[in-house]
Amino acid sequence: MTQTISGNTTGLAPSDVHALERLSRRRVPFDRLLTPELARSMGEISAATGRQVGVLVGRNGEIEHVIVGDATKLMLPDLGRMRAAHGRFRGLRLVHTHLSQEGLTRDDLVDLTRLRLDLVVAICLSPDGQPTTVHYGHNVPSIDPRTPPYQAVGPIPYGKAISEEEGTSPAEILSELEDAFARAARTQVVSGKDGRAILLHVTDRSRAQHSEDSLRELEDLARTAGVAVVDRILQVRDAIDPKYVMGRGKLDEVVLRSMALDATVLIFDRNLSPSQAAAVAAITDMKVIDRTQLILDIFAQRAESRDGKLQVELAQMKYLLPRIGQKDDSLSRLTGGIGGRGPGETVLEIGKRRAREKISRLENELRHLAVQRKQRRQRRRRQDIPIVSIVGYTNAGKSTLLNALTESDTLAKDVLFATLDTRSRRLRFPHEREVVITDTVGFIRDLPKDLFAAFRATFEEAEDADLLLHVVDASDPAMTDHIKTTEQLLGELGLAHKPMLLVLNKCDRLEPTEAARLAWERDGVSVSAIDRGSLRTLLERMAEQLFDGRRDALLTHTQDVVAPALEGTEAESAAAS
């Protein structure tokens, strides 16, 4: 039995408090929607205070919480972990008053679905506090994602609601629902090893024209991370909400949508502040991930070398450091005194200090590895071998191009960031000429700054390059934006001055005339990395820029130059060290 009253208790008269305390001693059998005694008592208190009054009733009939709201809504107490287990209910039903003749509100339905309550019952009152009609709602299995995950019933005459007529018994309703949810759980198709997600893109009107491209890229990122995308929601606002990003009302709609689709993850197509992520998680009780966290997760899955793993760990620690300060009941102050006097530290401060120490250690290890990489590059330089670095937007086909040129077996997949670690291979041209070709990690718009800083070392190879092959996906509608993003990041890396050759990849997806036009307009080369025969012009342009413009020898021996490079003249798959 409850001993406290939660909610808006400010300004209540002592008599009102006593009346609320008496509510906690009432009982509501599991086979009754509500009892006349409870309904009349709640109506009298609501009429006297001008506020909604509610109770949370357990299946044993006891009232576990008494809640006071304002004229239009209730704020439910913390019930611990919000969502009950999949397909199961909370074991509590909410019975509360409405001061006007309205049905279940959106707040009622959000609480019903988000908390997995057994039922939500609303008692509509006359101006003098007498019950007139009753509305109730319950969750339903998500058979069709286009239908809401709840069913609302009402208005029901008050007399029928307090009777024992068939159809209003919570015991009967819940028994049928639990059977239906159990059947739905057995037939549900599980997809996505890391959960089912809803993608959210919130933007202001000045950036709305790029929203669809951004959402499509976010979906590719989620797919790469192993998440099943069940819905995409786009909202254009005058300004981003500083607390919830998308506004409280829209967030409530997202909660209802997530219940209908059985989604457990929200992925925002923007970087969230620690306070925004915490506020959205508190309202939705879902895992909340922003764009940076999603990219970090992908990098953590795909890093293979020691360099790559350390760089990812460093970026993760820098991302998590400001988030250690979020409220956590386990991080209590250990020092004494009113102001926390003494030499001790809080658990929170200790956690931050250890995080900073780990960041410092990782940075030292990466500096040590950078020295080793520099020594390897110096040895390679002494051999006077030209270096070509492949750069470009993620999933443009860089690794596939490296494989086609050198007959190597670098991992190449149609996913974002398939390659994170720098890989070098040798390509032998005729006349005893060799080139070292290096593949690099792909770029992406709004690359997290900590990740960008950590992976600067990955592009040290490109600093010594004699030629950059800028690979783009010519079939992507956002090709122009991808080129701009890559050029901008190359400028930030100090590589914009390097000789560069634009390679328009995936031209097999375009009409031949369109591919030729793009290559002519941008002074590039159109290729298809999966068709080695299309690489002839690329090899000629590479040789022209690398070997002092001596293209005449190559053109004289076309069969000796291109055919061996395409058909395997001593292309070495070992790393060039």
N, C-alpha and C positions, 0 to 999 in steps of 0.2 A: 504494500500500500504506500502511495506517495506521501511524503511529509513536506514537500515544497510545492510552490506554485511558480511556473515559469512564464516568461513572456513580459508583456507590458503591464507591470504591476504598479507603476508610478501613479500616485494620486488616488489609489483605491481607499475607500472608507473602511474602517475596521469591520463593520458589518458585512461588507462585500468580501473581505478576506475570509471571514468566518464561513460565509456561505460557500465560497470556493473550496475551503477545506472540507466542508461537509460533502461536497461532490465526490471526493476521493473515497468516501465510505460506501458509495453506491455500488451495485453489482448489475451487470448486464449479461444475461445468459448468452451462450454462443449460438443458440437457436433463435435469438430475437435481434432484430435490427437495432432497436432501442426500447427503453421502457418509458411508460408515461411519467414516472417519478423523475427520471433523469431529464427528460425533455422539458418538463415544466420548470424544474429547478434551474436548468441552463437558460431557459427563456426569461425567467425572472431576473437572473443576474445580468443578462445582456441588456434587458430593458432598463435596469437600474444604473448600469455603468456606461451604456452606449457603446459597448465593445463586444466583439465576437468572443465567445467562450468555447473551448474545446476540451475533449478528453481523449486519451489514448487507452483503449480497452484491450486487454489481453484475451486470449481464447479461454482462459479459466474464468472469465467474467469480471476479474478485478480491474479497477481503473489504476493504471500505472503512472499516468502523467495528467496534470490539470494545467491548461494553457489559457492565458489571456492575451488577446490581440488588440487591434484597434477596430475602427468601424468597418473596415473592408477586408482585413486579412489577419491570419495568424502566423506567428513565427515558431515553427516546431523546435523542440529542444534537440540537442545532439543525441542521436540514438546509437552512437558508436559507428561502426562500419556501415556506410550508407546502404549499399546494395546487398541484399541477401544473396545466398548462393543461387546459381543459375536455375531458373525454373521453380524456385521456392519463394515463399512469402515471409514477411516479417513476423507474422503472428500477432500483429496489432492492427486495430481498425480505429480510424479517426472519426469521432462524432463531434460536430461543432455547429454553431448557430450562424445564420445569415440574417442580418438586420433588414434586408430587403428581399423581395420575392425573386431572387435570381437563382439560377441553377449552379452547378459546379463551375467554379472559376478556373482559369488557367493555372493559378497557384495550386488549387486543389488537385488538378490532374497531374501537375509536375510532381507534387509531393507523393501522389499515389504511385506513379511509375518509377520515380527516382528512388524512393525508399522501399519499394515493393511492399507497400501496405496491403493488408487483407482487403480492406474497403475504406472508402471515404464517404461519410454520411453528412449531409448538410440539412439542417432543420431551418426552414424559412419561418420567420416570426412576423406577427402583426405588430403594429405600432405599440401595443400595450404588452408585447412580449409573449403572446399566445402562439403556440405552434400551429401552422396552417398546412403546409405541405412539406414533403421530404424528397430530397434527391440523393442518390448514391451512385458510386462508380466502382468498378473493379478492373484489374488488369486482364488482358486476354492474350493468348498466344499470337505471335507475329507470323501469320500465314502469308499475308500479302503486305509487302513493305509500304504500299500506298495507303493502307488503312491504319488508323491510329492504334496504339498498343493498349487501348482501354475501351471500356464500354460504359456509357453514362445512362442511367435509368431515372426517369422522373419527368414531371412532378408526380408524386404519389400522395393521395390524401393522407393527412396525418393519422386518421383513424385506422386506415389499412396498414400503415407503416408500423403501428404499435401492436397490431394483431398478430396472430400466429398463422395467417393465411399462407398457403403454399406460394413459394417464389420469393419471399422476403427473408428467408432464414439464412444467415451467414454460413451456418454449418453446411447447408445443402449447396449454396453457391460455391463455397471454397472447395468442397469435396469434388464437385464437377470440374472446377478450374484446375485443381492440382492434377487430376487425371489427364486433362487436356494438355497441360504444360509438359507432363511426363511423356505423352505420346509425341509432342512436337520436338522434345529434346532427342528422342530416339531417332527421329527421321531427319534431323538437321544435318546439313552438309557442312562440314568444318573446312574452312579455307583460310590460308594465311597462318604460317607457323607462329607469328608474333602478334596475333590478334586481328580483329576487324576494326577498321578505322573510318572515321568521317573526316574528310579534308575541308578545311575552312580557309577561305581567302577573303580578308576584309581589307578594303582599300578606300581611299578618298577619290573624289571624282576626277582629280587631275591625273590619276594613274589607272583609271578604269579600262583604258583601251588595251592594256597588256594583261588583263586578268586571266583570260582563257589560256594564254601561253604559259603563264605562271602556274595555273592549276594543273595543266597537262604535265609540266615538268615536276611538280610536287607529286603527282600520281606516279610518275616514273621513279622518283626517289623512294616513295613508299613501297612500290613493287620490288625495287632492288633490296630494300631493308627486310623484305619478307612479310609485309603487312598486306592483308586483303582490304582493298578500298571498297566500301559499300555505298558511299554517297559522297558528293561534292557540293558544298554550299558556298555561294558567292554573295557577298553583301557589299554594296557601295554606299558609303556614308559621307556626310559633309566633313566629319572629323572622326578620328579613331577614339573610341571610348577609353579614357585613361585607366580604368579599372578592369573592365571585362573585355576590352578590345572591340566587341561587337554589340554591346548593349545588353542589358539584363533580359528584356523581352525576347530578343532573338535567341539568347542563350537558353531560355526556357524551351523555345521551339526545338533547339538542337537536342536538348535532353529527351524530349518526347520522340524525336526522330531516332535517336540512338537506341531507345528502348524498342521501337518498332523494328529496327534492323539488327538488334542484338550487338551493337557496336560497343567496344570497351575503350577505344582510344580516340582522342581528338588530336589532329595534327594541324597546326596553324602554319600558314604560308608566310610567316614573318618571324622575327625574333621577339620573344616575349621577355619582359622584365621579370625578375623573381617574384615581385608582388602580383603581377598580372597572372602568371602561371599558377600561383597559390590561390588567387581569388577564383579563377575559372575552375580549378580542381575542387575547391570547396563547394561550389554551386552544383557542379555536374557529378561529382564523385567518380570521375573517369581519369584515366591516365592522360595527361596533357603534355604534348610534345611540340616544340617549336621547330623551325626549319634548321637551326643550328644543331640542335640535339639529334635530329634525324640524320643529318649528314655525318655527324660524329659517330653515330651508331653504324652507319655503312662503312666508314673508314675503319672502325674497330673490327668489323667482321672481315675485312679484306686485306688488312695490313699483314704482310708475311715476314719481311726482313726485320732485323733488330731496329734499324733506323726507323722504318715505318711504324712499328709498334710503339717506340718511344715518342715519336712525334704525335701520334694519336693520343697517347696517355697524357702527354703534356697539354694538348689542346683540351682534353676532357677535364683535367684538373683546373685549368684556367676558367673553363666554363662553369664548373661547380663551385669554385671559391666564393663568389658573391652570393650563391644560393645556400651556403651553409648557415647564413644568418636568418633563415626563415624560422618561424616559430615552431618549436618542437618541445612538447611537454617533458621529454626525457632530458633536455638540456637545462637543468635547473642550476641556479647560482649556488656555489659551494661556499663562498666566503661569508663571514658574519658582519655585523654592524649595519646601521641604517643605510649607509652608502656603499656597503661592500668593502669595508676596511680590511687591511691585511695583505700579505704577499701572495695570496692564492690567486688562481685563475678560474674563470668559469669553464665548464665543459665546452661551451661554444668557442671561447677564446683558444682553448687548447686545440680544438679541431681545426680552427683557422691557421694556427701556427704550424701545425703538422702538415697541413695542405701546402702552405708556403714553403716549408722545408722540402717537401717532395718535389714541388715545382723547381726549386733551385737545384736539387740533385739531378732531375731529368735534364735541365738545361746544361748542366756540366757534362753529363754523359753525351749529349748531342754535340757539344762543342768538341769533345774528344773524337767522336766518330767523324766530324767534319774535317779534322786534321788528317785522318786516315784517307778520307776521300780526296783531299787536296793532293796528298802524296801520290795516289794512284793516277790522278789526272796529270801531274807533272811527269810521271814516267811515260804516260801515253804521249804527252806533248813532245818529249825528247825523240820519240819515234817518228815525228812529223807526219802523223796520220790525220787527215781532215775529219772533223766531227760534225755530224748533222743531228740536230735535236728535233724531235717531232713534238709539236705543241698544238693545243687547240681545245675546244670545248669538249666536255665529257660526252662520251658515246658518239663521237664523230667518226670513229673507225681508225684511231691511231694505232692500236695494237694489231689490228687486222692488216693495216698497211705495212707495219714492221715485219709481220710474218710473211707477207707476200714478197717483200723485197729481199728478205734474207733466208727464206725457207726455214724459219724458226717456229717454235711452238708456244710463243707467249700467249697467256690466257686472253682470249678475245670473246666477249659475250655482248649480246644486245641489251646491256644494262648499264646504268650509270656507275662510273668509278670501278670498272672491272679491273683496272690496273692502278695500283697505288705506288708501287716500288719502281724506282728507275731501273730500266733494263737496257743493256747495250749489246749490240750485235755487229759483226763485221760484214761488210758487203765489198766483194772484190770486183773492180772494174777491169777491163782489158789493159794491157801495157803495164801490168804489175801495180795497178793503182788500187788502194784500199780506202774504204771510208768506214768510220765507226758511226753507227746510227743508234741514237738513244731515244727510248720512249719515256714520256713523263706523265705525271698524273694530270687528269683533265681539269679544266677550269669549269666554273659554274658561276652564275650571277649571284651576287650577295654572298660570296664565299665567306664563311665565318672568319672574323679577323684573327682570332687566336689560332685557328687552323691554318689560315694563310701564313701567319708568322712562323708557325711550327714547320710548315712545309716549304719554306723558302730554301731550306737545304736541298730539297729535292731538285731544285732548279739550278744548283751550282754547276751541274753538268752543262746546262744551256749557256752559262756565262762564258764557257770556253768554246762554244760552238762556232764553226765557220759559216753555218747556214741553218736557219730555222725553217722547218716545213710546217706551215700553219695549215692544219687539216680542219676542214669544216664539212658538215653534212649539208650538201647542196640541196637535198630533198626536204629539209626541215623548213617549215614556213617562217620560223624565227631565225633563219640563217644570218640575216643582217645584224640582228641584236647579238647573236653569238659571236660574230666577228668583232663587234665593238667591245664586247665584254673581254674577249681574249686580248685584244690590242691594249685595252685599259690596264689589265693585270700585267701584261708584259712590260708596260711602261712603269708600273709600280715596282716591278722586279728589276728595273734597270736594263731591260733587254730590247727596248724599242729600237735601238740603233743597229741591231744585228741584221745582216742580210737575210731577207725572208722571201720564201716562195709560197704562194697561196695554192693549196691543193684542194680542189673541189671534189670531195669523195661522194660515193653513193650515186654517181651520175647514171647508173643503170636504172634508177627509178625515175629518170627524167627523159623527155624526148631528146634525141640526139641534137637537134637544132637548139633547144633550150640550153643544154649543157655547153655547147660550143659558144653560145652567146654569153653565158655567164663567165666562161673562161676568158673570152676576148675582152669583156667589159672590165674585168678585175685583174687582167694580166696574170692569170693563174693557169693551172693545168687541171683539166677535168679527168678524173679516173674513177674506176670502181675497184676497190681493194680486193674484191673477191674474184676479179677477172684480171689475171696477171698480164694478159695481152694488152690491157689498156694502160700499162705503166710505161710504155715505150717513150712517150713524150716527157714524162716526169724524169726518167733517168737521163735523157738528153739535157734537160734544163738543169738538173743537179750537176752533171758533169761540166756544163758550160760555166756555172758559177763557182765550182770548186777547183777546177783545174786550169785556172788562168785564162778562161775563155777559149781554150783550144778545142773548139767543137768540131773543127774540120776533120781531125783524125777520127773522131767518133763517127761522123757522117760518112767518111770514106769506108769505114769498116762496120757498117750498120749491123750486119749479121753477127759480127764478132763481138759487138758491144752489147746489143740489146738482148739477143737470144741467150747468151750465157747468163746475163744477169737475171733474165726471166726464167730460165730453165735450169739454173742451179750450178753456175761455175763457182765452186768452192765457197758458196755462201756459208759462213760459219755461224752455228747456233750457240757457241760458247760465249760467255760474257767477255767483252773486250776489257781486259784489265792491264 
